């Protein structure tokens, strides 16, 4: 039997990674929790999780050289899975705790920005911010991750900010919270979700199983 692929779970000091690591292991992956930039391009794939605020995460990654290491891993053809902040950081900028110019730069892999949910949704109804709890995600597109996913599934969210992709084709899943927002995005070699698969029971397991299949086929 072939050895399981080793995944680099990026540790940049933003939250407890144990639950994410355990969830990945349950999908048959070997997980190395690492903050070593040199380890990322050597891994079979990279998972970037994160809770907290965008600016702190971006600064921690840059200070450790991990932002460039993630880029190098992608350039080397390693699949990338982003979770929560790992989705938001893909975009050009966020207005969460921005600089004196009003925004904090992200990776810039995807065009668009990250902004806070308004107190009133597009449907005109008030909404609680942050968005916490279960919500349905409607998947779309033909990314390799889609092979193991149903058209719709319910996932667990905890976030006050969401991405506004400039290119609709990059949206791989939408959820409705007083109006549709991007719950998943995709590009070549990249898939990222705003929700927490490690907290999403069987739906989360299905998504991580699909990730494991993608990594094995890459």
Buried (B, 14 or more C-beta within 10 A) or exposed (E): EEEBBBBBBBBBEBBEBEEBBEBBBBBBBEBBBBBBBEBBBBBBBBBBBBBBBBBBBBBBBEEBBBBEBBBBBBEEEBBBBBBBBBBBBBBBBBBBEBEEEEBBBBBEBBEBBBBBBEEEBEEEEEBEBEBEEEBBBBBBBEBBBBEBBEEEBBBBBBBBBBBEBEEEEBBBBBBBBBBEBBBBBBBEBBBBBBBBBBBBEEBBBBBBBBBBBBBBEE
